[in-house]
Amino acid sequence: MKILFKLITLVFLVVGTVSCSAFFEGEISSVSYSLKEGSKKILNDSGDVLLDFKVSYPIIDNDKNKNTIATINDYNEAKAEKYKAWVLSEGVDFADSDFEFCRTNDIPYLFHIYQSVTKITYNADGFLSILWVFDESTGGAHPTTKWSSEVFDLNSGKVMTLSDIMGLKEKEALSKIFSLVEEQIESMKYKADFWFFDDYEVRIAHEFNIKDFILTENSLRVYYQLYTLAPYSAGIQCFDIPLTETAVKR
């Protein structure tokens, strides 16, 4: 089926500028940023909407350390472009196939939705924490959500690892996190709304992605994707470790 890309052009707009421009001893402590947003609808040759796509990502504006800031901006733009390219290839193919299936079987077609939203969860002490929330609705029983994230060192441009944030070797950092996660789950064990899978003790380590963490105002927050520790209805599971137990200075 012929798919029309030309009817609605992907346009990025800069919106919602947030100013946080304090500095400490000549180094970058926090930054000003804006969100760049774009959207696109894909139509078939009959004018039916096959897919609706939206994406946003932060653009940092800072007078100091411009090369480092450019590195971070390039990283975020490339991540957004990679997601856009995937949606406009595999996502469109899947939507077109689903539309044909629905048409052939006389089933109402609900156009597919792909949305990526970014949130700044921490912007202080020389760190910028960015959470990417990917929401997709592709005709299944319910929408799906996936999180992705980075914590940047604003003075070097480095993407910080969990070991960097914890100030520990990777094995030690993971051991501490897994112990804290298990402790927090155990504290909820006898509550009426305890939703974790029976084998959560094994899943805590087995299902954890070492890149799945953000910084918040008061904590290092690790998270587990849908279905890893609990059913879909329980949502993405988050566990907080106080910043006082990390290498982040507060």
C-alpha positions as CSV (number, residue, x, y, z in Angstrom):
1,M,0.0,0.0,0.0
2,K,1.3,3.5,-0.9
3,I,2.1,5.5,2.2
4,L,2.2,9.3,2.1
5,F,4.9,11.0,4.0
6,K,4.6,14.4,2.4
7,L,1.3,15.5,3.8
8,I,2.5,16.4,7.3
9,T,6.2,17.4,7.8
10,L,8.0,16.7,10.9
11,V,8.7,20.1,12.5
12,F,10.7,20.7,15.6
13,L,9.7,23.5,17.9
14,V,11.7,24.8,20.9
15,V,9.3,25.2,23.8
16,G,9.3,25.5,27.6
17,T,12.7,27.1,28.3
18,V,13.8,26.5,31.9
19,S,16.6,28.7,33.3
20,C,18.9,27.3,35.9
21,S,22.3,29.0,35.5
22,A,24.1,28.9,38.8
23,F,27.9,28.2,38.6
24,F,30.5,27.1,41.2
25,E,34.2,28.0,41.0
26,G,34.1,28.4,37.2
27,E,32.6,25.0,36.6
28,I,29.1,24.2,35.4
29,S,26.8,23.4,38.2
30,S,23.5,23.5,36.4
31,V,22.3,24.6,32.9
32,S,19.5,26.4,31.0
33,Y,17.7,24.2,28.6
34,S,14.7,24.0,26.3
35,L,12.7,21.1,24.9
36,K,12.7,20.5,21.2
37,E,9.5,18.8,20.0
38,G,8.3,17.3,16.8
39,S,5.4,15.4,15.5
40,K,4.3,13.5,12.3
41,K,1.3,11.7,11.0
42,I,1.6,9.0,8.4
43,L,-1.3,8.5,6.0
44,N,-2.1,5.8,3.5
45,D,-3.2,6.5,-0.1
46,S,-6.8,6.7,1.1
47,G,-6.1,9.4,3.6
48,D,-6.4,7.1,6.6
49,V,-4.1,7.9,9.5
50,L,-1.8,4.9,10.0
51,L,0.5,6.3,12.6
52,D,0.9,9.3,14.9
53,F,4.4,10.1,16.1
54,K,5.7,12.6,18.6
55,V,9.2,13.1,20.1
56,S,10.9,15.6,22.3
57,Y,14.4,16.1,23.6
58,P,16.3,18.7,25.6
59,I,18.6,21.3,24.1
60,I,21.1,22.8,26.5
61,D,22.1,26.5,26.3
62,N,25.1,27.5,28.2
63,D,27.9,30.0,27.8
64,K,30.6,27.9,29.5
65,N,32.2,24.7,28.2
66,K,30.5,25.0,24.8
67,N,32.3,21.9,23.4
68,T,31.1,19.7,26.2
69,I,27.6,21.1,26.0
70,A,27.6,20.4,22.2
71,T,28.6,16.8,22.9
72,I,25.6,16.3,25.2
73,N,23.3,18.0,22.7
74,D,24.5,15.9,19.9
75,Y,24.0,12.8,22.0
76,N,20.4,13.6,22.7
77,E,19.6,14.7,19.2
78,A,21.1,11.4,17.8
79,K,19.0,9.4,20.3
80,A,15.8,11.2,19.2
81,E,16.7,10.8,15.5
82,K,17.4,7.0,16.0
83,Y,14.0,6.5,17.5
84,K,12.3,8.6,14.8
85,A,14.1,6.5,12.1
86,W,12.9,3.3,13.7
87,V,9.3,4.4,14.0
88,L,9.3,5.7,10.4
89,S,10.6,2.4,9.1
90,E,9.6,-0.6,11.2
91,G,6.8,1.2,13.0
92,V,5.2,2.3,9.7
93,D,5.6,-1.2,8.2
94,F,3.8,-2.7,11.2
95,A,1.0,-0.1,11.1
96,D,0.5,-0.7,7.4
97,S,0.3,-4.5,7.9
98,D,-2.1,-4.1,10.8
99,F,-4.3,-1.7,8.8
100,E,-4.5,-4.3,5.9
101,F,-5.3,-7.1,8.4
102,C,-8.1,-5.0,9.9
103,R,-9.5,-4.0,6.5
104,T,-9.5,-7.6,5.3
105,N,-11.2,-8.9,8.4
106,D,-13.6,-6.0,8.7
107,I,-12.2,-4.9,12.0
108,P,-12.0,-1.2,13.1
109,Y,-8.4,0.0,12.8
110,L,-7.0,2.2,15.6
111,F,-4.0,4.1,14.3
112,H,-0.8,3.4,16.0
113,I,0.7,5.9,18.4
114,Y,4.4,6.4,19.2
115,Q,5.4,9.1,21.7
116,S,8.7,9.9,23.3
117,V,8.8,12.5,26.1
118,T,11.9,13.6,28.0
119,K,12.0,14.9,31.5
120,I,14.8,16.6,33.4
121,T,14.9,14.9,36.8
122,Y,18.1,16.5,38.1
123,N,20.0,19.6,37.2
124,A,22.4,20.5,39.9
125,D,25.9,19.8,41.3
126,G,27.3,19.4,37.8
127,F,24.9,16.6,36.8
128,L,22.0,16.5,34.3
129,S,19.7,13.6,34.6
130,I,17.4,12.9,31.7
131,L,14.5,10.4,31.6
132,W,13.1,9.3,28.3
133,V,9.5,7.9,28.4
134,F,8.5,5.9,25.3
135,D,4.8,5.2,25.1
136,E,3.5,3.1,22.3
137,S,0.0,2.0,21.4
138,T,0.0,-0.4,18.5
139,G,-3.4,-2.2,18.7
140,G,-2.6,-4.6,21.5
141,A,-4.6,-5.1,24.7
142,H,-3.0,-2.0,26.3
143,P,-0.3,0.6,25.6
144,T,3.3,-0.2,26.5
145,T,5.8,2.1,28.2
146,K,9.5,1.8,28.3
147,W,12.0,4.1,30.2
148,S,15.5,5.0,29.2
149,S,17.9,7.5,30.8
150,E,21.3,9.1,31.0
151,V,23.0,11.1,33.7
152,F,25.6,13.5,32.2
153,D,28.6,15.1,33.9
154,L,28.1,18.7,32.7
155,N,31.8,19.5,32.9
156,S,33.1,16.5,30.9
157,G,30.1,15.4,28.8
158,K,30.5,11.9,30.1
159,V,27.5,9.6,30.5
160,M,27.9,8.6,34.1
161,T,27.7,4.9,35.0
162,L,26.1,3.5,38.1
163,S,29.5,2.9,39.5
164,D,30.4,6.5,39.0
165,I,27.3,7.7,40.9
166,M,27.7,5.2,43.7
167,G,31.4,5.8,44.0
168,L,32.0,2.0,44.1
169,K,33.2,-0.7,41.8
170,E,30.5,-2.2,39.6
171,K,30.1,-5.4,41.5
172,E,30.0,-3.6,44.9
173,A,27.5,-1.0,43.5
174,L,25.2,-3.7,42.2
175,S,25.4,-5.7,45.4
176,K,24.4,-2.6,47.5
177,I,21.5,-1.7,45.1
178,F,20.1,-5.2,45.0
179,S,20.2,-5.5,48.8
180,L,18.4,-2.1,49.1
181,V,15.8,-3.1,46.5
182,E,15.1,-6.5,48.2
183,E,14.8,-4.7,51.6
184,Q,12.3,-2.3,50.2
185,I,10.2,-5.1,48.6
186,E,10.3,-7.1,51.8
187,S,8.9,-4.1,53.7
188,M,5.8,-4.3,51.5
189,K,5.5,-8.1,51.6
190,Y,2.5,-8.4,53.9
191,K,0.5,-5.5,52.5
192,A,-2.8,-6.1,50.7
193,D,-1.5,-4.6,47.5
194,F,1.8,-6.6,47.3
195,W,2.1,-7.3,43.6
196,F,5.6,-8.6,43.0
197,F,6.2,-12.0,41.4
198,D,6.9,-14.9,43.7
199,D,10.5,-15.2,42.4
200,Y,11.3,-11.5,42.9
201,E,14.5,-12.3,44.8
202,V,16.0,-13.9,41.7
203,R,14.5,-11.3,39.3
204,I,16.0,-8.3,41.3
205,A,19.5,-9.1,39.8
206,H,18.5,-11.0,36.7
207,E,16.1,-8.4,35.3
208,F,18.0,-5.3,36.2
209,N,19.6,-3.2,33.4
210,I,22.6,-1.4,34.8
211,K,21.7,1.7,32.7
212,D,18.3,2.0,34.2
213,F,18.7,4.8,36.8
214,I,18.1,8.5,37.2
215,L,18.9,11.2,39.8
216,T,16.1,13.0,41.6
217,E,16.2,15.8,44.0
218,N,17.0,13.5,47.0
219,S,17.8,10.1,45.6
220,L,19.4,7.8,43.1
221,R,16.4,6.1,41.6
222,V,16.8,2.7,39.9
223,Y,13.9,1.3,37.9
224,Y,12.7,-2.0,36.5
225,Q,10.8,-2.1,33.2
226,L,7.3,-3.5,32.8
227,Y,6.8,-7.2,33.5
228,T,10.3,-7.6,35.1
229,L,9.3,-7.6,38.8
230,A,5.5,-7.4,38.7
231,P,2.5,-7.6,36.3
232,Y,1.7,-4.8,33.8
233,S,-0.9,-3.3,36.0
234,A,1.7,-2.6,38.7
235,G,3.7,-0.3,36.3
236,I,7.4,0.4,36.2
237,Q,8.9,-0.3,39.6
238,C,11.2,2.4,41.2
239,F,13.4,2.2,44.2
240,D,15.2,5.1,45.8
241,I,18.6,5.2,47.4
242,P,19.3,8.5,49.3
243,L,21.9,10.7,47.6
244,T,23.8,10.7,50.9
245,E,24.7,7.1,50.2
246,T,26.1,8.0,46.8
247,A,29.1,10.0,45.4
248,V,26.7,12.9,44.4
249,K,27.4,15.8,46.7
250,R,24.4,17.5,48.3
